[in-house]
Amino acid sequence: MVWIALLIVFGIVIGNIMLLRHTAPMKMPPKVEHSQRHDDDWDSDKDA
């Protein structure tokens, strides 16, 4: 029973490492909406 649990845990760890290596070269798209929202909040604070 312990061997099955160890195999499952080992498989999850190896799978996560392989996924991380596969997705490492991918680039995240820039979040334009997020920065614009903060700029709008900054402008509204200036007016108050």
C-alpha positions in Angstrom: 0.0 0.0 0.0 2.8 2.4 0.8 4.5 1.7 -2.5 1.4 2.8 -4.4 1.2 6.1 -2.5 4.9 6.6 -3.2 4.5 5.9 -6.9 1.6 8.4 -7.1 3.5 11.1 -5.3 6.6 10.5 -7.4 4.5 10.6 -10.6 3.0 13.9 -9.6 6.4 15.5 -8.8 7.9 14.3 -12.1 4.9 15.5 -14.0 5.0 18.9 -12.5 8.8 19.2 -13.2 8.2 18.2 -16.8 5.3 20.7 -17.2 7.5 23.5 -15.7 10.3 22.7 -18.2 7.8 22.7 -21.1 6.2 26.0 -20.2 9.4 27.8 -19.1 10.2 29.4 -22.5 6.6 30.7 -23.0 6.1 34.4 -22.4 3.2 36.0 -20.6 1.2 38.6 -22.5 1.4 42.1 -21.0 -1.6 43.1 -18.9 -2.5 46.5 -20.3 -5.9 46.7 -18.6 -4.4 46.2 -15.2 -1.9 49.1 -15.5 -4.6 51.4 -17.1 -6.9 50.7 -14.2 -4.2 51.8 -11.7 -3.5 54.9 -13.8 -7.2 55.9 -13.6 -7.3 55.4 -9.9 -4.2 57.6 -9.5 -5.8 60.3 -11.6 -9.1 60.2 -9.5 -7.0 60.5 -6.3 -5.3 63.6 -7.6 -8.6 65.4 -8.3 -10.0 64.7 -4.8 
